[in-house]
Amino acid sequence: MITSKQRSYLRGLANNIEPIFQIGKGGITENVVKQFDEALEARELVKANVLKNAMAETRDICEEIAELTGSEIVQVIGSKFVLYRESKKNKVIELP
């Protein structure tokens, strides 16, 4: 579990990254989870965008993906959300 100070730090880092995933009406598929998993391992911090035609709320989608990938929710704002998971092989982010 990350602390609020660490979450705040990650939020700052997330401001400068673009969403690399879009979740639409297809929802959360096995493939989507696999892609998130790989991206989290490679980057540690991942931002995604939930499209208007998605069948669920942004927070619900975010929570489900976080649970399936074993990652932490950094923030959910509007239709965007940010996830963090420490990388096993290429750790880049040093948490305060």
C-alpha positions as CSV (number, residue, x, y, z in Angstrom):
1,M,0.0,0.0,0.0
2,I,1.3,3.4,-0.9
3,T,1.2,6.4,1.5
4,S,-0.6,9.6,0.7
5,K,2.7,11.4,0.4
6,Q,3.8,8.8,-2.2
7,R,0.5,9.0,-4.0
8,S,0.9,12.8,-4.2
9,Y,4.4,12.4,-5.6
10,L,3.1,9.9,-8.2
11,R,0.3,12.3,-9.2
12,G,2.9,14.9,-9.9
13,L,4.8,12.5,-12.2
14,A,1.5,11.4,-13.9
15,N,0.8,15.0,-14.9
16,N,3.4,14.8,-17.6
17,I,2.4,11.5,-19.2
18,E,-0.1,10.9,-21.9
19,P,-2.8,8.3,-21.6
20,I,-1.6,5.1,-23.4
21,F,-4.8,3.1,-23.1
22,Q,-8.4,3.8,-24.0
23,I,-11.2,1.7,-22.5
24,G,-14.3,1.8,-24.6
25,K,-17.5,-0.2,-25.0
26,G,-15.4,-3.4,-25.3
27,G,-14.7,-3.0,-21.6
28,I,-12.0,-4.9,-19.7
29,T,-10.9,-7.9,-21.7
30,E,-8.2,-10.4,-21.0
31,N,-6.1,-8.7,-23.6
32,V,-6.6,-5.2,-22.0
33,V,-5.5,-6.6,-18.6
34,K,-2.4,-8.2,-20.3
35,Q,-1.4,-4.9,-22.0
36,F,-1.8,-3.0,-18.7
37,D,0.3,-5.7,-16.9
38,E,3.1,-5.3,-19.5
39,A,2.9,-1.5,-19.5
40,L,3.1,-1.4,-15.7
41,E,6.1,-3.7,-15.7
42,A,7.8,-1.5,-18.3
43,R,6.8,2.0,-17.0
44,E,5.5,1.5,-13.4
45,L,3.1,4.5,-13.9
46,V,0.3,4.2,-16.5
47,K,-2.4,6.6,-17.4
48,A,-5.6,5.5,-19.2
49,N,-8.7,7.2,-20.7
50,V,-12.2,5.8,-20.4
51,L,-14.3,6.7,-23.4
52,K,-17.9,7.9,-23.2
53,N,-19.2,4.7,-24.7
54,A,-17.8,2.5,-22.0
55,M,-20.3,0.4,-20.2
56,A,-19.1,1.2,-16.7
57,E,-17.9,4.2,-14.6
58,T,-14.3,5.3,-14.7
59,R,-13.7,4.5,-11.0
60,D,-15.2,0.9,-11.4
61,I,-13.1,0.2,-14.5
62,C,-10.0,1.6,-12.7
63,E,-10.6,-0.5,-9.5
64,E,-11.1,-3.7,-11.5
65,I,-8.0,-3.2,-13.6
66,A,-6.0,-2.4,-10.4
67,E,-7.2,-5.6,-8.8
68,L,-6.5,-7.7,-11.8
69,T,-3.0,-6.3,-12.3
70,G,-2.1,-6.0,-8.6
71,S,-1.5,-2.3,-9.0
72,E,-2.2,0.8,-6.9
73,I,-4.7,3.5,-7.9
74,V,-2.9,6.8,-7.9
75,Q,-5.9,8.9,-9.0
76,V,-9.2,9.0,-10.9
77,I,-10.1,12.3,-12.5
78,G,-13.1,12.6,-14.9
79,S,-12.6,10.0,-17.5
80,K,-8.9,9.4,-16.8
81,F,-7.1,7.3,-14.2
82,V,-3.6,6.5,-13.2
83,L,-2.2,3.2,-11.9
84,Y,1.2,2.4,-10.3
85,R,3.0,-0.8,-9.7
86,E,6.6,-1.3,-8.8
87,S,8.5,-3.0,-11.6
88,K,10.3,-6.2,-10.8
89,K,13.0,-5.9,-13.5
90,N,13.3,-2.2,-14.4
91,K,12.5,-0.1,-11.3
92,V,12.6,3.6,-12.3
93,I,10.5,5.5,-9.8
94,E,12.0,6.1,-6.4
95,L,9.1,6.7,-3.9
96,P,9.7,9.3,-1.2
